[in-house]
């Protein structure tokens, strides 16, 4: 992929994809499980390989609002 993650986050459909941290963009269909994590963060279990990803503290509120859409 020629684009960096920030560019991809702007290109992808914001209703279906969210940049959860500096390293990961998650698709709504790939989120298998959501749980609270230390220090007011959230941890996601992404499908299909059950990879665990932590939503950065700065993005937690925006992530929760995104989920409500």
N, C-alpha and C positions, 0 to 999 in steps of 0.2 A: 504494500500500500504506500502510495507516495505522500499522502497527507499525514500530518501529525494528529494526535488524539484530539486536540482542541478544534482543529479544522473539521475532523470527522464528526464531532459532536454538533457542529453548526450545520453540517450537510445532512445528517440523518434526521429522520422524522422525530421531532421532539415528543410526540405523543407515544412513540414506541421505544425510544432509546434515551438513556440517561447516563451521563458521565458521573460515576459514583466516586471516583478518586482520580489521581494523576495517571493511573495506569490502566483503568478499566472503564469501558462503556458497556452497560448492561441493557439487553433488550427485555421488554416487559414479559415476553413469553419464556425467557430463560431463567426467571427468578423462581426457584423452587421453594425456598424457605426464607423467612425474614425473622431475625431475633435481635433483641437489645444486646448491646455489647458495652464494654467498659467505657467510662468517661463520656457518656451521652452519645455514643456512636451506635451504629447499626451494622450487623453482619448479615450478609446474604449468602445463600447457598445457590450457586448457579448450575443449571442443567446444561448439558447432559452428564457432565463428569463430577458434579457435586463440589466444584471448586468453591472455596470460601473466600469472600471478598468483603472488606470492611469499607463502609461508606464513611468518607471523611467527615469529621465533626462539622466543618464549615458547610457541608452539603446536606446534612441530615434533614433539616427543616424543608429545604427545597425538594429533596427526595420524597419525603412524606406527602407533600402537596402534589407532587407528580403522580404518586400512586393513587391518590383520590380521584384523578381525572377519569 
